[in-house]
Amino acid sequence: MSNELIINVSNRDISIAYTEDKKLVELHKEKSSDKFTVGDIYLAKVKKVMNGLNAAFVDVGYKKDAFLHYFDLGPQFNSQQKFISQSLINKQQTDKLQNFKLQKDINKYGKISEVLKGGQIILVQIAKEPISTKGPRLSSEISIAGRNLVLIPFSNTVSISKKIISDEERKRLKRLIQSIKPNNFGVIVRTVAKNRRVAVLDEELRALIYKWEKTIEKLSGLEPPSVAMDELNKPAALLRDILSSSFTDIHIDNEAIYNQVKSYIAGIFPDKEKIVKFYNKRTPIFDHFGISKQIKAAFGKTVTIQSGAYLIIEETEALTVIDVNSGNRSKKASDQETNAVEVNLISAKEIARQLRLRDIGGIIVVDFIDMHSFDNRKKLYQYMKECMNADRTKHSILPLSKFGLMQITRQRVRPATDIETKETCPTCEGTGDITPSILFIDEVENHLQYMIEKYDGRIDLHIHPYIAGYLKQGFFSKLKKWQLKYKRKINIVPVITYSFLEYKFYNKNGDMLKV
């Protein structure tokens, strides 16, 4: 299996497509203005304590107060509070956690009012991004993730990933980490650390501790609410979590991000540095690799799958409902049960992909086509679990109920990816009336002339591929006539995502030119 990462960078956001055998399975969008990413650490202030909820609302700078439950404080909250208080007052103690005397654990079933009060300054980490009308969800149990290890200050526990099955390897890793970690730092050993040499793990552990110490040093100069430590940017964070030997290519269309990613991979996976490639062709990167077409086909209420079957996906505030439909497959099988099994198995694979692609979290209810055989129902349940094995997000799947419904829960830490696939006609603006199409090329030329008069340098015309083909057709094409007439370099860039009569002008730097 070939795994590729295609990264598209614009002035507004970064879009990251993750493909397996050329098929889109994950899509991440990060706006340049986005804040409150999972993993960010904040110096924050308690706004109010809610005894009835056993939780507190905390000001982290978001328009709505963040939510911190008692169970998310962590057992060593008292130790953290004492250490943070000392660090805010005395800079000399900020890097001495290994010499700090830990306090007694808080009561597991205690009350929030016993440990927090309004106006108190605390250190928190974003556990769940703002979703819909809700503010961020917080945790006071700080963790700093690396490629192989996760560092947990104010703990002395060493945990090994359950996915490392070998008892011998688990014991080796535990002995190794216990021998190199300082006091008062806990460590979670991630799956990718399997068979890693001590020098690699020791270097990463020191880097994570250094990151923690720099964060604490920074606190005394902050006024809450303020960011104490940013999570990695989206491309680096994604690579940290999914990069493996199966990766074949990483394509990036921005030179600055290309250099950052190449440098990051050189540090964590030196022999993979050559797979990072800079994309500098005229065709938009998502169009070139077929991502734009897959996005249009995969998002929306109705998703077509093999041989006429399709899914209806409805997302609500409380849950997501997926309805499986056989469509015109009903005549292809000899009996209803066989047809139901075939459609359900095909749908299960696509549903697992859709959950990853849209990053759907919370409760998901799937209405599969009814099957009478217990063996077939069990077969579908097992196959669904196999399809979901590739999903890194925590999830749980229940067998089919007597009504033929399958319930899935999937951890939700950020809003689901929502892309509107229906388009408003840019020519008629939804009215249904357009100017005569015979005049369209004249309209484009009029706008082109205006752009040439207003802006200097090369002009790039982004337009639908059919129109682009017409403009470049023949030895003495429209494009050549325009270049001779206006004595200006003009490029025509076909964009598959544009509607038939849609077009835009850009300069050589990729900035859109406004009328």
N, C-alpha and C positions, 0 to 999 in steps of 0.2 A: 504494500500500500504506500502511495506517495502522499505526503502531507505538505501542503503549501500555505504560506501566509502572504496575502496580498494587501498592502497598506497604501491607502489613498489619503493624501494630506491636502487640505484646502485651508483657506483663511478662516473658515468658520469651525471646522471640525476635522477629526481624524477618523476614518472608517477602516476597519480591519476585518478582512474576510479570511476565514480559516476553511480550507478545503481538504477533503480526503478523496483521493482518486478523482480530482477535478470537480467533485460535487460539494457544494456549499453546505457546511454543517454548523458554522458559527459566524455571527456577524456582530461586531462591536462598533459602537459609535461614541466618540468622546468629543464633546464640544469644548472649544478653547475656554469657554466661560464656566465650564462645569467645576463645581466644588463639592465637598462632602463625599469623596470617594471612599469605598470600603478600604479600611487600613489606615486612613489618615488619623493622626493623633492631635488632639486639641487640648489646650489649656482653657477650661471652661468654668462657668459659674452657675451654681444651682439657683434656679429661679423660685421654684416652690416644691415642697414635699407633699405628696398625696398618700396619706396613710391608707385610705380605702383601696388604692391600687397597689400599695406597697412598692411605690415607685416615685421617681422625681422627674420633674421637667427641668431641662438644663439648657442654658443659652450657649450655643456654639457659633452664633453669628448667622444662622439660617432664619428665614422669615417666620418660621414656626419653631417653637422650642423642641429640642430633641428629647427622647424618652429613654430613661435609664431605670431598669427594674432592679429590685434588690438582688435577684438571682444572678444578675450580670455584673455585680460589684466585684466578684471574685473573693475567695477566702482570705486573701492577704491584703484586703482593702485598707485596713488600719496601718499596716506597714508602709504601703504606698503613700498614704496621706501624710504620715510622719516624715517620710523621706522627702516628699515633694515640698512640704512646708519648710524643712531645713534647707533645701536647695534654693528656694525662692529668697530665703533670708541670707544664706551663707554660700557663696559661690565655691568656696574651698571644699565643700563636701559633695559636690555634684557628681564626682566620678568615683565615689568610694562605696558603691553598693555592696561589693563583696565583703566589706568590713562592717556593714550595717547589721544591727541586731534586729531580726524580724520580730514583729509583734505577734500576739496570740491571734489565731484565725477568728473571723467574725462568726457569730452564730448562724448555722446553715439555715435555720428557719426563723431568723430574727425579723425585726421591723425596720423599715427604711429610716424612720425617725430616730432610731438608736445610733445611726452612724452619719446621717446627713442632715443639714439644716440650710435654710435659705441664705443665699449670699456666700456660701462656702465655695472656695476655689478647688477644683479637682482636675485630674488628668484623665481624659477619656479617649476612646478609639471608636471610629465609625464602624458599626457592625452591620448596618443596613442603611442603604442610601434612601433619601426622601422618595416616597412613592405616593402618587396621587395627592390626597389632602394631608398626608401624614408627614411629620418631620423625620429626621434621621433617628435610627435606633442605635443606642450606645452600649459600650461595655467598658468597665474600668479594669478588666483583666487584660493588660497590654500584651500584644504579641508582635514580633517583628519578623517577617518572613524572608527567608533566603531561598536559594535554589535547592539546597539539600536539607537545611535545618530551619526551624522556627524557634526564635529566642523568646523566653517568657521570664521577664524580671520578677523578683520577689517570689521565686519558687525554687525548689531544689530537685524537682521531679524530672526524670528522663523517660520519655515515652517513645516507642517505636511504632511506625506505621503498621497497621494490621495487614496491609497488602504485602509486607515482607513476611513470607510464610516460613522460611527456613529458621528453625530454632537456633542453629549454630550461628547464622548471620545476625540474628536478633541479639544474641548474647554478645557477639563480637562488637556490634555497634554500641550496645549499652555500656560495655566495659570501656570502650574507646572514649565515648563522650564523657563518662564520669571521670575519666582520668585527665581530661583537658579543660573541662568547664570550670569557671570560677564559682565560688560560693554565692548563693542567693540568685543564681540564674538557672531556670529550668530550660529544657530543650526538648522539642519534638523532632524526631528524625523522620524526614519525608521518604516516600517510596524510592525516589531517584537516588537516594544515598546508598542504596544497596551496592555492595562491593567497592565503595569509594575508599581511597587510601586515607590514612590519618592526616597526612599533610594537607589534603584538599579540604577536609572537614575542619581542621584546626584553623586554616586560613579564613574560611567562611565564618566560623564562630567568632573569631577576633574582629572581623569586619562588622558583624552584627552588634557586638558589644560596643564597638567604637561608635556605631550609628546611634545606639542608645545613649551613650555618654554625651555625644554632641547634642542630642535632643534635650537632655537634662541641663546642660550648660546654657542652652538657649532660653530656658524658662524664665530666668531672672530678668531678662530684658523684654518679656512679653506682657501685654495687658489683656486679660481675658475679655471676650473670647478671641483666641488667636490660634493659628496652626502652629503646632510644635514640630511636627514631622509629616511631610507629604509621602504618600505611597508613590511607588514608581509610576512613570507615565504608562498609559495603557499598552502600547506595544511591548515595552520591557516587562511589565507585569504578566502579560499573557505568555511571553516567551519563557519567563521564569517558571511558569506553571506547566506548560505543555511541551516545551522543547525536548525532543528525544532524537535518537539516532535515525528514526524513520523520516525525519524532515528532509525534504529534497531541495526546496527553494523558498526564499523569502524575497519578494519583490516590493520595492518601495519607490514612490515617484517624487520624493522630496529629499534633497541632498543632505540637509541637516539631520533629519530623522534617520536617513540611511547611515550616516556616520555614527550617530548615537547607538543604533541597534548593532552595527558592526562592532563597535567598541565593547558593547555589553556582552555580545556573544563571545568575543575574543577572550573576555575575562572568565566566563563560566563554562565555555565549551570551545576551546581553541581550534580543534580540528573541524569545527562547523562554520568557521568564519567565511569560507569561500561560498557558502550557499546564499549569502546576502547579496542581492543584485540591485543595482540602481536602474530604474526604468525611466527612460527619457524620450520615448516616442511620442508622436503627435496625438495618436488615438488615446483617449482617457484609459487609464490602467484597468478600471473595472470593465470597460467595454472590451478591451483587448483579451482579457482572460475569461470572458463570458460570465462575469459576476453580475453585471447589471440585469441581464436576461433572467438569471436564476432568482434574483431578488424579486423581480416582477412576478415570476411564476410561483414563488414560495410563500409570499405574504398575501394578505387579504383574507376575507371571510371564507372563500371557497378555494380549496387546494386540490387540484387534479393529480391523481396518481396513475398507476399503470392500468391499461386496458379499460378505461372508462370509469373506474371507481374514483370516488372523490371524498374529501373530508369537509365538514362544515365546522369552523372554529369560532366560538363565541366567547369573548373575554368579558367578565363582569368584575365588579369590585370584590366580590366574595370568592369567586371561583372561575375556572375556565371549563367550558363544556365542549367536547369534541364528538361530533356525530359521524359515524362511518356509513357511507352509502355505496351500494354496489353499482349504481348507475346502469349502464347498458351491458354489464357482464352477466346479467341474470340468465341469458340464453346460452352462455358458453359452457356451462358445466352440466353434467348429466342429471344432477339432483341438487336440491336447495342446500343441503348440508355441506356438500363438497364446495359449492360456490361460496357459501358463508365462510368456510375455513380459509379458502384461498384469499378472499378479499380481506378478511381479518388479519391474516399474517402479513399481507402486503401493507396494510394500513398500520400495523404495529410498528413496522420499520420506519415508515414515514412520520408517524406520531413521535417516536423517539428523536428523530431528526428535527422536527418542528419545535419540540420543547427546548432543545439546545439552541436552535437558530433564533427563536424569538425570546429565549431566556424567560420562559413562562414559569412562574413560581406559585406557591400556595397550593390550593386543592385543585386537582384536575380530574374531571369525571369523563370517562370515555364510554360512549354508547356503541358497543360493537354490534354487528349483526347477530341475531339469536342463533345459538347452536344447541342442539339437543344432547349430543354425546358428551359425557363427562370427560372422556379422554381428549376430545378436541378442545374443550374448555381449559383443561390442564395444559395442553400443548401450547395454546395461545398465551397463557400466563407465563410459562417458562420462556417462550420466545420473546415476550415483551421484556422480561428481566435481562435476557441476553442482549437485546437491542439497547437497553439503557446502561449496560456496563461501561460504555465509552463516555458516559456523562460524568464529568468531574464534580458536578454539583450534588450535594447530598439529596437523596430521594428515597422514597419507600413506595412499594407497589403491593396492592392487595389483590387476591384472586377475584375472578368474576363473581358478582352477586347473583342471586336467583333471578334478578331482572336483566341480567346480561350486561351490567355496568361494571367497569373497572375503575377503582379509585387509586389515584397517584398523588402523593405529596412531594413537592420539590422545593427545596430551600429558596426563599426569595430574599435577595440582598440588594437588588436594584430594580428599577422599573423595567417591565418587559419591553423588548424592541418592537416598536410599532411603525410600520412603513405604509403609507397610503399608496395603494397601487392604482386606484382610479384617478384619472387625470381630467382636469377642466381644460377644455379646448382653448389653447392660447390665442387662437384666431378669432373665435366667436365669443369667448369668455362665458360659455355656458348658455348662450342665447339660442344657438342652433342656426344662426344666420352668419354667413361669411361673405367677404368680398369676392368677386369673381376670381377663380383660381388662375385664369389666364394672365391676370395682372400680378401674380405673386412674385415672379422674378423681378419685375419692375419695382415692386415694393422693397424687396431685399436690396436692390441696387441703390434706391433712394436713401435707405438707411446707411448703406455702405459709404455713399458719398458724404453724408453728414459726419460719419465717424472719421473719415479721412481728413475732412476740414477741421474737425475739433481736436483730433489726437495725432501725435507724431508716431513714427516707427511702424513696424509691421502690424497688420491687422489679421486676426484669425477669425474666420467665420465658422461657428459650430452649427451644424444643420443636420437634418435627417439624412441617412445614407442614400436614399433614393434621389433626393434633391441634389445631394453632393455629387452623385454619379452623373446626373444631367448637366450640372454646371461644369464638370471636367471632361465631358464627352467631346470627342473629336479633336482634330489637329488644331483648329482655331476655335477653341472652346470659349464659353462665356467668361471663365476665369482668366484666360489669357487676354481677352478683350478688355476686361476690367483693369488688369495690371498695366496694359499699354495705355489705356485711356487716362488712368489716374496716376501713372508713374509711381506706383507704390507696391511693395511686396505684400501679397495677399495669400493667405493659406486657407484652404477649406478642410475642416476637420469633421468627418462623419461621426455622429453620436447616436447610437442605437436607441438610447432611452428617450430621445426627443420625439414628440408627436410629429405628424407628417409636415405640418406647416409652421413648425416652431424653429426659431433660430436666435442666436445670440452672438455678440462680438466680444473678442478678448484681445488683449495686447500680448506681446511676446513673453511676458512674465506670468501669464495665466490669470491676470486680473480682468474681471468683466468690465466692459466699457458701457457706461450709462448714457442714455440719450439726454 
